[in-house]
Amino acid sequence: MGLGLELAFQAMLLVDARQSQYALDRPAQFREYNPLVRKYGVTRYFIAAGVAHAAISYTIPEKYLPAWQYGTLAIEGFVLAHNARVGVKISF
């Protein structure tokens, strides 16, 4: 498993979780588009997403690992950038 890439993804996922909570706390200003986050809540969804991503990264065949990790990092980066662009902040 590409540990550095996995840690980068997990860090980005944490930022995404904080942005999601920020948006959910301000429903008049922002909308959370992920129906699973709305249904299960930020904590449950993002813990499950982090564990699932790590498990897949650990078990995926080595030749597919870079595509998986870079692909999911790109998607997460797009989400974080979009959230920041529309004014969603990060609060801890």
N, CA, C and O atoms as CSV, one atom per row, in Angstrom:
chain,resi,resn,atom,element,x,y,z
A,1,MET,N,N,0.856,-1.185,0.000
A,1,MET,CA,C,0.000,0.000,0.000
A,1,MET,C,C,0.891,1.234,0.000
A,1,MET,O,O,1.893,1.279,0.714
A,2,GLY,N,N,0.527,2.246,-0.808
A,2,GLY,CA,C,1.228,3.518,-0.819
A,2,GLY,C,C,0.842,4.312,0.418
A,2,GLY,O,O,-0.128,5.070,0.399
A,3,LEU,N,N,1.608,4.137,1.502
A,3,LEU,CA,C,1.237,4.712,2.789
A,3,LEU,C,C,1.126,6.232,2.732
A,3,LEU,O,O,0.193,6.805,3.293
A,4,GLY,N,N,2.063,6.884,2.065
A,4,GLY,CA,C,2.014,8.344,1.976
A,4,GLY,C,C,0.750,8.827,1.282
A,4,GLY,O,O,0.122,9.790,1.721
A,5,LEU,N,N,0.377,8.153,0.192
A,5,LEU,CA,C,-0.838,8.529,-0.521
A,5,LEU,C,C,-2.078,8.240,0.321
A,5,LEU,O,O,-3.042,9.006,0.300
A,6,GLU,N,N,-2.050,7.139,1.056
A,6,GLU,CA,C,-3.192,6.810,1.922
A,6,GLU,C,C,-3.341,7.851,3.025
A,6,GLU,O,O,-4.453,8.282,3.327
A,7,LEU,N,N,-2.231,8.255,3.622
A,7,LEU,CA,C,-2.295,9.283,4.665
A,7,LEU,C,C,-2.779,10.607,4.101
A,7,LEU,O,O,-3.535,11.321,4.759
A,8,ALA,N,N,-2.353,10.943,2.885
A,8,ALA,CA,C,-2.831,12.171,2.245
A,8,ALA,C,C,-4.341,12.109,2.037
A,8,ALA,O,O,-5.048,13.083,2.295
A,9,PHE,N,N,-4.835,10.955,1.566
A,9,PHE,CA,C,-6.274,10.817,1.367
A,9,PHE,C,C,-7.013,10.955,2.693
A,9,PHE,O,O,-8.022,11.656,2.770
A,10,GLN,N,N,-6.523,10.297,3.730
A,10,GLN,CA,C,-7.196,10.351,5.026
A,10,GLN,C,C,-7.221,11.780,5.577
A,10,GLN,O,O,-8.210,12.192,6.184
A,11,ALA,N,N,-6.143,12.533,5.368
A,11,ALA,CA,C,-6.112,13.934,5.801
A,11,ALA,C,C,-7.143,14.756,5.031
A,11,ALA,O,O,-7.843,15.586,5.610
A,12,MET,N,N,-7.228,14.520,3.732
A,12,MET,CA,C,-8.211,15.240,2.925
A,12,MET,C,C,-9.628,14.851,3.331
A,12,MET,O,O,-10.526,15.693,3.329
A,13,LEU,N,N,-9.833,13.595,3.674
A,13,LEU,CA,C,-11.142,13.135,4.120
A,13,LEU,C,C,-11.538,13.831,5.426
A,13,LEU,O,O,-12.706,14.171,5.615
A,14,LEU,N,N,-10.585,14.042,6.315
A,14,LEU,CA,C,-10.858,14.765,7.554
A,14,LEU,C,C,-11.290,16.199,7.264
A,14,LEU,O,O,-12.232,16.701,7.877
A,15,VAL,N,N,-10.610,16.851,6.341
A,15,VAL,CA,C,-10.995,18.214,5.960
A,15,VAL,C,C,-12.404,18.205,5.362
A,15,VAL,O,O,-13.214,19.081,5.666
A,16,ASP,N,N,-12.692,17.225,4.521
A,16,ASP,CA,C,-14.019,17.096,3.925
A,16,ASP,C,C,-15.079,16.916,5.013
A,16,ASP,O,O,-16.157,17.506,4.933
A,17,ALA,N,N,-14.780,16.112,6.019
A,17,ALA,CA,C,-15.724,15.904,7.124
A,17,ALA,C,C,-16.003,17.214,7.848
A,17,ALA,O,O,-17.151,17.520,8.167
A,18,ARG,N,N,-14.967,17.973,8.104
A,18,ARG,CA,C,-15.152,19.249,8.812
A,18,ARG,C,C,-15.933,20.231,7.942
A,18,ARG,O,O,-16.776,20.970,8.451
A,19,GLN,N,N,-15.664,20.247,6.636
A,19,GLN,CA,C,-16.436,21.111,5.742
A,19,GLN,C,C,-17.903,20.675,5.722
A,19,GLN,O,O,-18.802,21.516,5.729
A,20,SER,N,N,-18.140,19.374,5.698
A,20,SER,CA,C,-19.518,18.872,5.684
A,20,SER,C,C,-20.254,19.281,6.949
A,20,SER,O,O,-21.411,19.698,6.889
A,21,GLN,N,N,-19.598,19.164,8.086
A,21,GLN,CA,C,-20.254,19.562,9.330
A,21,GLN,C,C,-20.539,21.054,9.334
A,21,GLN,O,O,-21.603,21.481,9.779
A,22,TYR,N,N,-19.605,21.842,8.846
A,22,TYR,CA,C,-19.795,23.291,8.749
A,22,TYR,C,C,-21.028,23.598,7.902
A,22,TYR,O,O,-21.852,24.430,8.281
A,23,ALA,N,N,-21.153,22.932,6.764
A,23,ALA,CA,C,-22.289,23.157,5.871
A,23,ALA,C,C,-23.594,22.712,6.520
A,23,ALA,O,O,-24.600,23.417,6.441
A,24,LEU,N,N,-23.583,21.546,7.160
A,24,LEU,CA,C,-24.800,21.047,7.803
A,24,LEU,C,C,-25.255,21.945,8.945
A,24,LEU,O,O,-26.451,22.038,9.223
A,25,ASP,N,N,-24.316,22.604,9.605
A,25,ASP,CA,C,-24.653,23.521,10.699
A,25,ASP,C,C,-25.245,24.831,10.181
A,25,ASP,O,O,-25.744,25.638,10.964
A,26,ARG,N,N,-25.192,25.043,8.874
A,26,ARG,CA,C,-25.681,26.283,8.259
A,26,ARG,C,C,-26.596,25.959,7.073
A,26,ARG,O,O,-26.271,26.299,5.936
A,27,PRO,N,N,-27.729,25.310,7.324
A,27,PRO,CA,C,-28.587,24.855,6.223
A,27,PRO,C,C,-29.176,25.982,5.381
A,27,PRO,O,O,-29.520,25.760,4.220
A,28,ALA,N,N,-29.300,27.164,5.930
A,28,ALA,CA,C,-29.825,28.288,5.142
A,28,ALA,C,C,-28.782,28.808,4.153
A,28,ALA,O,O,-29.122,29.491,3.187
A,29,GLN,N,N,-27.539,28.489,4.396
A,29,GLN,CA,C,-26.444,29.016,3.578
A,29,GLN,C,C,-25.855,27.978,2.627
A,29,GLN,O,O,-25.442,28.319,1.518
A,30,PHE,N,N,-25.813,26.702,3.054
A,30,PHE,CA,C,-25.162,25.652,2.277
A,30,PHE,C,C,-26.044,24.408,2.200
A,30,PHE,O,O,-26.966,24.226,2.995
A,31,ARG,N,N,-25.734,23.558,1.224
A,31,ARG,CA,C,-26.441,22.284,1.091
A,31,ARG,C,C,-25.404,21.165,1.019
A,31,ARG,O,O,-24.439,21.250,0.260
A,32,GLU,N,N,-25.612,20.130,1.807
A,32,GLU,CA,C,-24.770,18.931,1.729
A,32,GLU,C,C,-25.379,18.044,0.647
A,32,GLU,O,O,-26.523,17.603,0.761
A,33,TYR,N,N,-24.599,17.790,-0.404
A,33,TYR,CA,C,-25.118,17.039,-1.544
A,33,TYR,C,C,-25.010,15.530,-1.395
A,33,TYR,O,O,-25.685,14.796,-2.116
A,34,ASN,N,N,-24.190,15.056,-0.491
A,34,ASN,CA,C,-24.030,13.617,-0.320
A,34,ASN,C,C,-25.189,13.074,0.518
A,34,ASN,O,O,-25.278,13.376,1.708
A,35,PRO,N,N,-26.074,12.278,-0.082
A,35,PRO,CA,C,-27.222,11.780,0.682
A,35,PRO,C,C,-26.824,10.851,1.824
A,35,PRO,O,O,-27.553,10.740,2.810
A,36,LEU,N,N,-25.688,10.186,1.706
A,36,LEU,CA,C,-25.246,9.296,2.780
A,36,LEU,C,C,-24.797,10.087,4.008
A,36,LEU,O,O,-25.003,9.647,5.139
A,37,VAL,N,N,-24.191,11.238,3.792
A,37,VAL,CA,C,-23.814,12.096,4.916
A,37,VAL,C,C,-25.077,12.604,5.596
A,37,VAL,O,O,-25.155,12.623,6.824
A,38,ARG,N,N,-26.061,13.014,4.813
A,38,ARG,CA,C,-27.318,13.498,5.399
A,38,ARG,C,C,-28.040,12.383,6.156
A,38,ARG,O,O,-28.643,12.634,7.199
A,39,LYS,N,N,-27.983,11.156,5.640
A,39,LYS,CA,C,-28.706,10.044,6.268
A,39,LYS,C,C,-28.008,9.528,7.524
A,39,LYS,O,O,-28.660,9.304,8.543
A,40,TYR,N,N,-26.689,9.337,7.462
A,40,TYR,CA,C,-25.966,8.692,8.556
A,40,TYR,C,C,-25.197,9.653,9.458
A,40,TYR,O,O,-24.740,9.263,10.533
A,41,GLY,N,N,-25.051,10.891,9.032
A,41,GLY,CA,C,-24.300,11.858,9.815
A,41,GLY,C,C,-22.834,11.873,9.434
A,41,GLY,O,O,-22.310,10.921,8.856
A,42,VAL,N,N,-22.196,12.957,9.766
A,42,VAL,CA,C,-20.802,13.180,9.385
A,42,VAL,C,C,-19.877,12.125,9.991
A,42,VAL,O,O,-19.061,11.536,9.283
A,43,THR,N,N,-20.000,11.889,11.272
A,43,THR,CA,C,-19.073,10.973,11.943
A,43,THR,C,C,-19.164,9.568,11.378
A,43,THR,O,O,-18.147,8.991,10.994
A,44,ARG,N,N,-20.347,9.015,11.320
A,44,ARG,CA,C,-20.498,7.645,10.810
A,44,ARG,C,C,-20.032,7.527,9.365
A,44,ARG,O,O,-19.285,6.612,9.016
A,45,TYR,N,N,-20.474,8.452,8.535
A,45,TYR,CA,C,-20.127,8.352,7.110
A,45,TYR,C,C,-18.618,8.430,6.903
A,45,TYR,O,O,-18.047,7.600,6.197
A,46,PHE,N,N,-17.971,9.419,7.511
A,46,PHE,CA,C,-16.552,9.616,7.228
A,46,PHE,C,C,-15.662,8.573,7.890
A,46,PHE,O,O,-14.598,8.257,7.358
A,47,ILE,N,N,-16.059,8.038,9.015
A,47,ILE,CA,C,-15.298,6.910,9.579
A,47,ILE,C,C,-15.405,5.715,8.645
A,47,ILE,O,O,-14.400,5.072,8.339
A,48,ALA,N,N,-16.610,5.415,8.194
A,48,ALA,CA,C,-16.800,4.289,7.273
A,48,ALA,C,C,-16.028,4.508,5.972
A,48,ALA,O,O,-15.409,3.578,5.455
A,49,ALA,N,N,-16.061,5.716,5.446
A,49,ALA,CA,C,-15.345,6.012,4.200
A,49,ALA,C,C,-13.839,5.855,4.381
A,49,ALA,O,O,-13.160,5.325,3.502
A,50,GLY,N,N,-13.319,6.310,5.508
A,50,GLY,CA,C,-11.886,6.190,5.772
A,50,GLY,C,C,-11.443,4.747,5.926
A,50,GLY,O,O,-10.412,4.346,5.387
A,51,VAL,N,N,-12.222,3.969,6.663
A,51,VAL,CA,C,-11.896,2.549,6.855
A,51,VAL,C,C,-12.003,1.803,5.525
A,51,VAL,O,O,-11.136,0.996,5.188
A,52,ALA,N,N,-13.066,2.077,4.776
A,52,ALA,CA,C,-13.251,1.397,3.488
A,52,ALA,C,C,-12.123,1.733,2.519
A,52,ALA,O,O,-11.621,0.851,1.822
A,53,HIS,N,N,-11.727,2.988,2.472
A,53,HIS,CA,C,-10.650,3.379,1.564
A,53,HIS,C,C,-9.346,2.687,1.943
A,53,HIS,O,O,-8.633,2.186,1.074
A,54,ALA,N,N,-9.035,2.657,3.225
A,54,ALA,CA,C,-7.807,1.993,3.675
A,54,ALA,C,C,-7.849,0.498,3.372
A,54,ALA,O,O,-6.849,-0.080,2.947
A,55,ALA,N,N,-8.999,-0.122,3.589
A,55,ALA,CA,C,-9.130,-1.556,3.322
A,55,ALA,C,C,-8.948,-1.867,1.838
A,55,ALA,O,O,-8.269,-2.827,1.474
A,56,ILE,N,N,-9.551,-1.061,1.001
A,56,ILE,CA,C,-9.394,-1.263,-0.442
A,56,ILE,C,C,-7.944,-1.033,-0.839
A,56,ILE,O,O,-7.385,-1.809,-1.613
A,57,SER,N,N,-7.332,0.017,-0.322
A,57,SER,CA,C,-5.933,0.305,-0.643
A,57,SER,C,C,-5.015,-0.834,-0.214
A,57,SER,O,O,-4.016,-1.113,-0.876
A,58,TYR,N,N,-5.349,-1.482,0.879
A,58,TYR,CA,C,-4.531,-2.586,1.382
A,58,TYR,C,C,-4.701,-3.855,0.557
A,58,TYR,O,O,-3.753,-4.622,0.393
A,59,THR,N,N,-5.906,-4.079,0.037
A,59,THR,CA,C,-6.199,-5.345,-0.637
A,59,THR,C,C,-6.149,-5.283,-2.165
A,59,THR,O,O,-6.092,-6.323,-2.821
A,60,ILE,N,N,-6.168,-4.107,-2.723
A,60,ILE,CA,C,-6.194,-3.983,-4.182
A,60,ILE,C,C,-4.873,-4.497,-4.769
A,60,ILE,O,O,-3.822,-4.291,-4.161
A,61,PRO,N,N,-4.896,-5.148,-5.915
A,61,PRO,CA,C,-3.643,-5.583,-6.536
A,61,PRO,C,C,-2.687,-4.387,-6.771
A,61,PRO,O,O,-3.113,-3.294,-7.142
A,62,GLU,N,N,-1.423,-4.631,-6.548
A,62,GLU,CA,C,-0.397,-3.582,-6.612
A,62,GLU,C,C,-0.438,-2.779,-7.911
A,62,GLU,O,O,-0.202,-1.571,-7.899
A,63,LYS,N,N,-0.731,-3.430,-9.012
A,63,LYS,CA,C,-0.709,-2.700,-10.291
A,63,LYS,C,C,-1.855,-1.698,-10.407
A,63,LYS,O,O,-1.767,-0.761,-11.201
A,64,TYR,N,N,-2.924,-1.871,-9.636
A,64,TYR,CA,C,-4.055,-0.941,-9.671
A,64,TYR,C,C,-4.001,0.113,-8.570
A,64,TYR,O,O,-4.760,1.082,-8.600
A,65,LEU,N,N,-3.119,-0.068,-7.611
A,65,LEU,CA,C,-3.066,0.820,-6.453
A,65,LEU,C,C,-2.827,2.282,-6.816
A,65,LEU,O,O,-3.547,3.144,-6.312
A,66,PRO,N,N,-1.855,2.603,-7.663
A,66,PRO,CA,C,-1.666,4.024,-7.986
A,66,PRO,C,C,-2.905,4.667,-8.610
A,66,PRO,O,O,-3.264,5.789,-8.252
A,67,ALA,N,N,-3.553,3.977,-9.528
A,67,ALA,CA,C,-4.756,4.534,-10.154
A,67,ALA,C,C,-5.842,4.771,-9.112
A,67,ALA,O,O,-6.509,5.805,-9.133
A,68,TRP,N,N,-6.022,3.821,-8.204
A,68,TRP,CA,C,-7.024,3.948,-7.142
A,68,TRP,C,C,-6.707,5.138,-6.248
A,68,TRP,O,O,-7.572,5.977,-5.994
A,69,GLN,N,N,-5.464,5.212,-5.769
A,69,GLN,CA,C,-5.124,6.262,-4.819
A,69,GLN,C,C,-5.094,7.645,-5.473
A,69,GLN,O,O,-5.643,8.597,-4.918
A,70,TYR,N,N,-4.470,7.769,-6.629
A,70,TYR,CA,C,-4.452,9.074,-7.289
A,70,TYR,C,C,-5.850,9.491,-7.739
A,70,TYR,O,O,-6.199,10.671,-7.690
A,71,GLY,N,N,-6.645,8.522,-8.174
A,71,GLY,CA,C,-8.013,8.829,-8.592
A,71,GLY,C,C,-8.859,9.344,-7.444
A,71,GLY,O,O,-9.567,10.340,-7.589
A,72,THR,N,N,-8.790,8.672,-6.301
A,72,THR,CA,C,-9.590,9.112,-5.160
A,72,THR,C,C,-9.053,10.415,-4.571
A,72,THR,O,O,-9.824,11.227,-4.059
A,73,LEU,N,N,-7.738,10.620,-4.641
A,73,LEU,CA,C,-7.182,11.906,-4.212
A,73,LEU,C,C,-7.672,13.037,-5.110
A,73,LEU,O,O,-7.982,14.124,-4.624
A,74,ALA,N,N,-7.742,12.792,-6.405
A,74,ALA,CA,C,-8.227,13.817,-7.338
A,74,ALA,C,C,-9.685,14.165,-7.059
A,74,ALA,O,O,-10.056,15.338,-7.044
A,75,ILE,N,N,-10.503,13.150,-6.840
A,75,ILE,CA,C,-11.910,13.402,-6.538
A,75,ILE,C,C,-12.055,14.187,-5.240
A,75,ILE,O,O,-12.809,15.158,-5.172
A,76,GLU,N,N,-11.339,13.767,-4.227
A,76,GLU,CA,C,-11.413,14.455,-2.935
A,76,GLU,C,C,-10.908,15.888,-3.066
A,76,GLU,O,O,-11.478,16.804,-2.473
A,77,GLY,N,N,-9.851,16.083,-3.834
A,77,GLY,CA,C,-9.334,17.434,-4.066
A,77,GLY,C,C,-10.353,18.325,-4.754
A,77,GLY,O,O,-10.494,19.497,-4.407
A,78,PHE,N,N,-11.063,17.769,-5.730
A,78,PHE,CA,C,-12.113,18.517,-6.423
A,78,PHE,C,C,-13.202,18.929,-5.431
A,78,PHE,O,O,-13.648,20.077,-5.441
A,79,VAL,N,N,-13.626,18.010,-4.588
A,79,VAL,CA,C,-14.685,18.294,-3.607
A,79,VAL,C,C,-14.238,19.393,-2.642
A,79,VAL,O,O,-14.987,20.333,-2.378
A,80,LEU,N,N,-13.029,19.275,-2.123
A,80,LEU,CA,C,-12.530,20.271,-1.173
A,80,LEU,C,C,-12.409,21.651,-1.821
A,80,LEU,O,O,-12.768,22.663,-1.220
A,81,ALA,N,N,-11.905,21.678,-3.042
A,81,ALA,CA,C,-11.769,22.956,-3.753
A,81,ALA,C,C,-13.133,23.577,-4.028
A,81,ALA,O,O,-13.311,24.783,-3.860
A,82,HIS,N,N,-14.092,22.766,-4.447
A,82,HIS,CA,C,-15.443,23.281,-4.693
A,82,HIS,C,C,-16.030,23.862,-3.406
A,82,HIS,O,O,-16.573,24.967,-3.404
A,83,ASN,N,N,-15.916,23.107,-2.316
A,83,ASN,CA,C,-16.449,23.589,-1.041
A,83,ASN,C,C,-15.820,24.914,-0.644
A,83,ASN,O,O,-16.523,25.830,-0.218
A,84,ALA,N,N,-14.518,25.025,-0.779
A,84,ALA,CA,C,-13.831,26.269,-0.431
A,84,ALA,C,C,-14.278,27.408,-1.341
A,84,ALA,O,O,-14.456,28.538,-0.887
A,85,ARG,N,N,-14.459,27.108,-2.626
A,85,ARG,CA,C,-14.866,28.126,-3.594
A,85,ARG,C,C,-16.246,28.705,-3.267
A,85,ARG,O,O,-16.488,29.894,-3.477
A,86,VAL,N,N,-17.146,27.866,-2.755
A,86,VAL,CA,C,-18.494,28.370,-2.435
A,86,VAL,C,C,-18.573,28.933,-1.006
A,86,VAL,O,O,-19.635,29.388,-0.580
A,87,GLY,N,N,-17.469,28.905,-0.275
A,87,GLY,CA,C,-17.431,29.546,1.030
A,87,GLY,C,C,-17.544,28.639,2.228
A,87,GLY,O,O,-17.687,29.127,3.349
A,88,VAL,N,N,-17.485,27.312,2.030
A,88,VAL,CA,C,-17.538,26.388,3.157
A,88,VAL,C,C,-16.198,26.416,3.859
A,88,VAL,O,O,-15.154,26.219,3.239
A,89,LYS,N,N,-16.235,26.658,5.133
A,89,LYS,CA,C,-15.002,26.760,5.911
A,89,LYS,C,C,-14.680,25.439,6.597
A,89,LYS,O,O,-15.459,24.487,6.545
A,90,ILE,N,N,-13.534,25.401,7.229
A,90,ILE,CA,C,-13.089,24.227,7.970
A,90,ILE,C,C,-13.050,24.626,9.441
A,90,ILE,O,O,-12.366,25.576,9.822
A,91,SER,N,N,-13.781,23.899,10.247
A,91,SER,CA,C,-13.762,24.189,11.681
A,91,SER,C,C,-13.423,22.923,12.447
A,91,SER,O,O,-13.919,21.840,12.138
A,92,PHE,N,N,-12.569,23.076,13.454
A,92,PHE,CA,C,-12.187,21.933,14.301
A,92,PHE,C,C,-12.577,22.212,15.723
A,92,PHE,O,O,-12.346,21.380,16.600
